[in-house]
Amino acid sequence: MKDDDAMTIRQMCDEFGVTARTLRFYESKELLSPIREGQKRLYTSRERARLKLILRGKRFGLDLEKIRQILNLYNMGDKGQTQLLRSIEVARQRYVELTQQRDELTQALEELDGLIKWGEREVEARRTKQTSAA
């Protein structure tokens, strides 16, 4: 690997919009394995790809352990086939969960909208009643 293929921790932070603390945390959880040169960390294209997957998994609401398990399937010797199949399975499960959450949220929003409209009508009716009584 050429030196210009690796990124420093600062470059990674700038590229991915994360903090150095986040990268060190992911390293402590064995999600990333940068090359260590003393105190300096260098991130290869492999580590950059892993970070992209970590951030995508987090955005989808996956916990770090599940992400770690999926990432570790890459080294099964089947050119990523097992990892891809597991990723699809996890994605389908998460899709169902998010769809259910969306539906529940839509229902809650509709109920809340109805409550607000009812409250506004009540306020207006009471104002009208007070005005006509005066």
Sequence and secondary structure as in RCSB ss.txt:
>XXXX:A:sequence
MKDDDAMTIRQMCDEFGVTARTLRFYESKELLSPIREGQKRLYTSRERARLKLILRGKRFGLDLEKIRQILNLYN
MGDKGQTQLLRSIEVARQRYVELTQQRDELTQALEELDGLIKWGEREVEARRTKQTSAA
>XXXX:A:secstr
  GGGSEEHHHHHHHHT  HHHHHHHHHTTS   EEETTEEEE HHHHHHHHHHHHHHHTT  HHHHHHHHHGGG
GSSTTHHHHHHHHHHHHHHHHHHHHHHHHHHHHHHHHHHHHHHHHHHHHHHHHHHHHH 
